[in-house]
Amino acid sequence: MSNQVILWGTLILPWLSLLFMPKKDIKRYISVGLLSTILCIIVIETGIRYAWWAIRETTFPFAVIPTYAYGLFPVFPMWLLKYTYGRFSLYLTVDTILNIVLPLWFCLGLDA
Protein backbone atom coordinates (compact mmCIF):
# COMPACT_ATOMS: atom_id res chain seq x y z
CA MET A 1 0.00 0.00 0.00
CA SER A 2 1.28 3.42 -0.88
CA ASN A 3 2.32 5.83 1.86
CA GLN A 4 0.16 8.50 0.25
CA VAL A 5 -2.93 6.31 0.66
CA ILE A 6 -2.15 5.87 4.35
CA LEU A 7 -1.53 9.60 4.82
CA TRP A 8 -4.75 10.59 3.05
CA GLY A 9 -6.59 7.90 5.02
CA THR A 10 -5.43 9.42 8.32
CA LEU A 11 -6.87 12.71 7.12
CA ILE A 12 -10.21 11.63 5.66
CA LEU A 13 -11.34 8.55 7.62
CA PRO A 14 -11.50 10.21 11.06
CA TRP A 15 -13.71 12.98 9.71
CA LEU A 16 -15.96 10.41 8.05
CA SER A 17 -16.33 8.67 11.41
CA LEU A 18 -18.10 11.78 12.71
CA LEU A 19 -21.07 10.79 10.53
CA PHE A 20 -21.78 8.20 13.24
CA MET A 21 -21.71 10.74 16.09
CA PRO A 22 -24.92 12.63 16.90
CA LYS A 23 -24.92 16.29 15.91
CA LYS A 24 -25.39 17.49 19.49
CA ASP A 25 -22.26 15.57 20.56
CA ILE A 26 -20.26 17.08 17.71
CA LYS A 27 -21.30 20.56 18.84
CA ARG A 28 -20.46 19.66 22.43
CA TYR A 29 -16.94 18.31 21.78
CA ILE A 30 -15.73 20.27 18.71
CA SER A 31 -13.91 22.78 20.93
CA VAL A 32 -11.81 19.93 22.38
CA GLY A 33 -10.92 18.84 18.86
CA LEU A 34 -9.90 22.34 17.82
CA LEU A 35 -7.82 22.87 20.96
CA SER A 36 -6.00 19.56 20.47
CA THR A 37 -5.29 20.49 16.85
CA ILE A 38 -3.83 23.85 17.80
CA LEU A 39 -1.64 22.28 20.48
CA CYS A 40 -0.54 19.51 18.13
CA ILE A 41 0.45 21.98 15.41
CA ILE A 42 2.39 24.10 17.92
CA VAL A 43 4.32 21.04 19.08
CA ILE A 44 5.00 19.88 15.51
CA GLU A 45 6.13 23.33 14.38
CA THR A 46 8.38 23.67 17.43
CA GLY A 47 9.89 20.24 16.79
CA ILE A 48 10.58 21.06 13.15
CA ARG A 49 12.04 24.47 14.03
CA TYR A 50 14.48 23.05 16.57
CA ALA A 51 15.21 19.90 14.51
CA TRP A 52 13.84 17.52 17.11
CA TRP A 53 12.47 15.42 14.26
CA ALA A 54 12.09 15.47 10.50
CA ILE A 55 8.95 14.80 8.51
CA ARG A 56 9.82 12.26 5.84
CA GLU A 57 6.72 12.35 3.69
CA THR A 58 3.70 14.64 3.52
CA THR A 59 0.76 15.18 1.23
CA PHE A 60 0.82 18.03 -1.26
CA PRO A 61 -1.31 20.81 0.26
CA PHE A 62 0.07 20.17 3.75
CA ALA A 63 3.70 21.04 3.13
CA VAL A 64 5.28 20.34 6.51
CA ILE A 65 2.51 19.35 8.93
CA PRO A 66 1.65 15.62 8.83
CA THR A 67 -1.93 14.86 7.87
CA TYR A 68 -2.75 13.14 11.15
CA ALA A 69 -2.53 16.57 12.79
CA TYR A 70 -5.63 17.56 10.82
CA GLY A 71 -7.38 14.18 10.85
CA LEU A 72 -6.70 12.07 13.91
CA PHE A 73 -5.87 14.75 16.46
CA PRO A 74 -9.07 16.79 16.15
CA VAL A 75 -11.46 13.83 15.89
CA PHE A 76 -10.00 11.29 18.29
CA PRO A 77 -10.39 13.44 21.46
CA MET A 78 -14.01 14.03 20.50
CA TRP A 79 -14.68 10.29 20.45
CA LEU A 80 -12.67 9.76 23.61
CA LEU A 81 -14.66 12.34 25.55
CA LYS A 82 -17.96 11.09 24.12
CA TYR A 83 -17.40 7.65 25.63
CA THR A 84 -15.64 8.65 28.86
CA TYR A 85 -17.44 11.85 29.84
CA GLY A 86 -18.44 11.74 33.50
CA ARG A 87 -16.10 8.84 34.30
CA PHE A 88 -12.79 10.51 35.10
CA SER A 89 -10.97 7.33 36.13
CA LEU A 90 -11.86 5.65 32.83
CA TYR A 91 -10.80 8.76 30.89
CA LEU A 92 -7.50 8.94 32.78
CA THR A 93 -6.78 5.26 32.17
CA VAL A 94 -7.56 5.35 28.45
CA ASP A 95 -5.71 8.62 27.92
CA THR A 96 -2.64 7.34 29.77
CA ILE A 97 -2.57 4.18 27.67
CA LEU A 98 -2.90 6.19 24.47
CA ASN A 99 -0.20 8.64 25.55
CA ILE A 100 2.14 5.68 25.97
CA VAL A 101 1.18 3.74 22.84
CA LEU A 102 0.88 6.50 20.21
CA PRO A 103 4.36 8.03 20.63
CA LEU A 104 5.83 4.53 20.43
CA TRP A 105 3.80 3.94 17.26
CA PHE A 106 5.25 7.03 15.59
CA CYS A 107 8.79 6.55 16.95
CA LEU A 108 8.95 3.03 15.56
CA GLY A 109 8.01 4.37 12.13
CA LEU A 110 4.71 2.55 11.91
CA ASP A 111 2.92 5.69 10.75
CA ALA A 112 3.86 5.35 7.05
FITIPA-55618 format. One record per residue (C-alpha): residue in one letter; z, x, y. Coordinates in steps of 0.2 Angstrom, whole numbers, padded with zeros to 4 digits, always signed. Each point is the difference from the previous one (the first is absolute). Layout:
aZXY ...
END
This chain:
m+0000+0000+0000 s-0004+0006+0017 n+0013+0006+0012 q-0008-0011+0013 v+0002-0016-0010 i+0019+0004-0003 l+0002+0003+0019 w-0009-0016+0005 g+0010-0009-0013 t+0017+0006+0007 l-0006-0007+0017 i-0008-0017-0006 l+0010-0006-0015 p+0017+0000+0008 w-0006-0012+0014 l-0009-0011-0013 s+0017-0002-0009 l+0007-0009+0016 l-0011-0014-0005 f+0013-0004-0013 m+0014+0000+0013 p+0005-0016+0009 k-0005+0000+0018 k+0017-0002+0006 d+0006+0016-0009 i-0014+0010+0007 k+0005-0005+0018 r+0018+0004-0005 y-0003+0017-0006 i-0015+0006+0009 s+0011+0009+0013 v+0007+0011-0014 g-0018+0004-0006 l-0005+0005+0018 l+0016+0011+0002 s-0003+0009-0016 t-0018+0004+0004 i+0005+0007+0017 l+0013+0011-0008 c-0011+0005-0013 i-0014+0005+0012 i+0013+0010+0011 v+0005+0010-0016 i-0017+0003-0006 e-0006+0006+0018 t+0015+0011+0001 g-0003+0007-0017 i-0018+0004+0004 r+0004+0007+0017 y+0013+0012-0007 a-0010+0004-0015 w+0013-0007-0012 w-0015-0007-0011 a-0018-0002+0000 i-0010-0015-0003 r-0014+0004-0013 e-0011-0015+0001 t+0000-0016+0011 t-0012-0014+0003 f-0012+0000+0014 p+0007-0011+0014 f+0018+0007-0003 a-0003+0018+0004 v+0017+0008-0003 i+0012-0013-0005 p-0001-0005-0019 t-0005-0018-0004 y+0017-0004-0008 a+0008+0001+0017 y-0010-0015+0005 g+0000-0009-0017 l+0016+0004-0011 f+0012+0004+0014 p-0001-0016+0010 v-0002-0012-0015 f+0012+0007-0013 p+0016-0002+0011 m-0004-0018+0003 w-0001-0003-0019 l+0016+0010-0002 l+0010-0010+0013 k-0007-0017-0007 y+0007+0003-0017 t+0016+0009+0005 y+0005-0009+0016 g+0019-0005+0000 r+0003+0012-0015 f+0004+0016+0009 s+0006+0009-0016 l-0017-0004-0009 y-0010+0005+0016 l+0010+0016+0001 t-0003+0004-0019 v-0019-0004+0001 d-0002+0009+0016 t+0009+0016-0006 i-0011+0000-0016 l-0016-0002+0010 n+0006+0014+0012 i+0002+0012-0015 v-0016-0005-0009 l-0013-0002+0014 p+0002+0018+0007 l-0001+0007-0017 w-0016-0010-0003 f-0008+0007+0015 c+0007+0018-0002 l-0007+0001-0018 g-0017-0005+0007 l-0001-0016-0009 d-0006-0009+0015 a-0019+0004-0001 
END
